[in-house]
Amino acid sequence: MNSDRFRLSTELARPFLPTRDFEQSKRFYEALGFEMTLDSEVAIFRAGSGGFILQRYFQEEWAANFMMQLMVDDLDAWWARIEELSLPDRFGVPAPKPPAMQPWGLRVAYIVDPAGVLWHIAERRTDVTHDR
């Protein structure tokens, strides 16, 4: 491949997330504020400059070991939204864990989706290039 013509600039990586209950997972992500851009045999959600695809597939061991990271500018605003949603009551998920500074230098809150996928919602550090 000619490296002069190959540039990673417009590509979009979207992981496939498992769902135990496809409809419930769609409602969960819409409640969090993700934009569903396709609702068909899969559901595609936009998350900032990236996104993910919900699939109608579930394997417990895989789902329980799947993690996603969402980098946000204002973790306190995200946390306020998460608390308002009463996710455990509405979706039967574990209680979210509030923002806390982690040993690796990120302030992170944790939520688990209805299939068991763990989300790390982390606050961007303005002085760290790989947080952007």
N, C-alpha and C positions, 0 to 999 in steps of 0.2 A: 504494500500500500504506500502511495506517495504521501509522506507526512506533510508536504506543503499544501495539499488539498484537504487534509483531514484535520479538522478542528472541533473540539468539544465546546460548542458555543450555543447551539440551539437545541441540543438534545434534552430529553426529559426522562429521568428515571422514576418509575412508579412501581413500588413493590405491590405484590398481591397479598392482601390480608385475608385470613380465614374468617368465616362466620359460622356460628352454631345455628343462629336464627337470622337469616338474611334481612328480613323486614325489620327486626328489632335493631340490628346493627346499623341499618340505614337511618333509622330514627335517632339512634344514639349520636351518630356523627353529625346529623343535621342539627340536633339540639346543641351540640358543642359549637356550631357555627361554620362547619365545613360546607363548601358549596358542592352539591351533587351536579355533575355535568353530564352524566349518562346514567340512566336507570333502565337496565335491560337484563340480559343474562348475568352480567356483572354490573356493579355500580362504581362509577369513577367519581372520586372526590378531589377537589382542588384544595390545596393547603399552601397558601402563599405562592411561591414560585415553583412548588413541587406538587405532589399529590400521591394518591394511592388508589388501588383498585380492590374493592370488596368482591370476593368470589364466593360462590355457593359451594364451599368445601370446608370441612372441619376435620381435623385430626387433633385430639386433645394434647398429645405430647408436643406436637409442633406449635400449636397455638400458645401453650403455656410457656414456651421458650422464645416466642417471637417478641421483639421489642422495636419500638419506633421512637424517634426523637423529633420533637418539634421545637425549633428555636424561635423564641418570641422576644420582642423588644420590651414588653411590660408584663412580667410574670405576675405581679400583684393584680393587674386587671384581669388576666386569665384566671387566676385563683378565685377572684370575686365571682366571676361568671360560673366557674365550676361549682362553687359552694351554692350558688342560687339554684342550680339545676337539680339538686337532690338526686344525684346519679344512682346511689344505692337503692333508694325508694322507687325510682322510675324504671330502672333497668336491671335491678338485682345484681349489681356489680359490687366489688369490695369498696369500702370507703376510700376516697382519694387521700393521698398523703400530702400535707401542705408543703409549701416551698421551704427548702432548707439548703444551706451551703453544703456542698459535697466535698470530700477530700481532694478531688481532682480539679477544684476551682470553679465549678458551675453551681449556680443556685437552681434547684430542680424541684418540681412538684411531680407527683406520680398519679396516674389514673390507669385503670384496667378496663378494657372494653368488654362487651358481653361474651366474646369468644375466649377471653383470657389474655389478649394481647396487652402487654405493658407499654404505656406511653410515658416517656420522659419529656416533660414540658420544661424546657430550660431557658433561662434568660441569657440573651446574647451579651457578650462582653464587647464593648465598643473598641477595645484596644487589641482584640485577638482576631486575626485574619480568618481563621477557620471557623469562627462563629457566624460569619456572614453568609 
